[in-house]
Amino acid sequence: MADSLVIIPTYNEKENIEKIIRKVFSLAVPFHILIVDDGSPDGTAQIVRSLQAEFEGRLFIEERIGKLGLGTAYIHGFRWALERHYEFIFEMDADFSHNPEDLIRLRQSCLDGADMSIGSRYIKGVNVVNWPMNRVLMSYFASVYVRFITGINIQDATAGFVCFRRKVLERIPLDKIKFVGYAFQIEMKFTAIQYGFKVVEVPIIFTDRTEGTSKMSTSIFKEAFFGVIQLKISSWTRKYN
């Protein structure tokens, strides 16, 4: 039985979804995949369902009604994973911006002692391909801002390519995680560190999507900018135990 589950949230990813599923299942380590689809009108969920017979017992899908946000999709996936036997639980995008080959490296980092491993674009310089310079600068300085406000020493605070050991998600009260966009990624890292877990960054090369449409929006950016301040202020009175 596989001990590793890759959670992939989707919304309109018909161009990528079958390819990413087949790539993950081709890896030397046996991963399972959970797709959390937010009612994609383009037929993403139907494609996944059509593959389930071929990958029986390895490919799963949870379908939700409406576009409910990245953070809630991952929380849904975390709860699903915790009800089952998985020891290593991953976050990964569907669009190949995260190289599925790096799943093995993130898992190995946790085997080597990390409680949470992050696929980091910035731990060794800036490793981003096909992004316009303004997007690179915004992402890079967002992490600088997060470090300044929160005090956590994470070079890529908004990274969405992550491996959690089961015990991290069992310890963090998921019902108290309140952000849904990129701020969700920051909140999960900040909270894991506050609980004393060992968080390790693993260098990756991030490649912007070549198919499909980015989900970035102004509201997501604003949530991250102001959410970091809220996160720090609320930590002054919150007990992490």
Summary of the structure (lengths in Angstrom):
residues: 241
radius of gyration: 16.8
end to end distance: 32.3
largest distance: 50.3
contacts: 772
relative contact order: 0.16
helix: 41%
strand: 17%
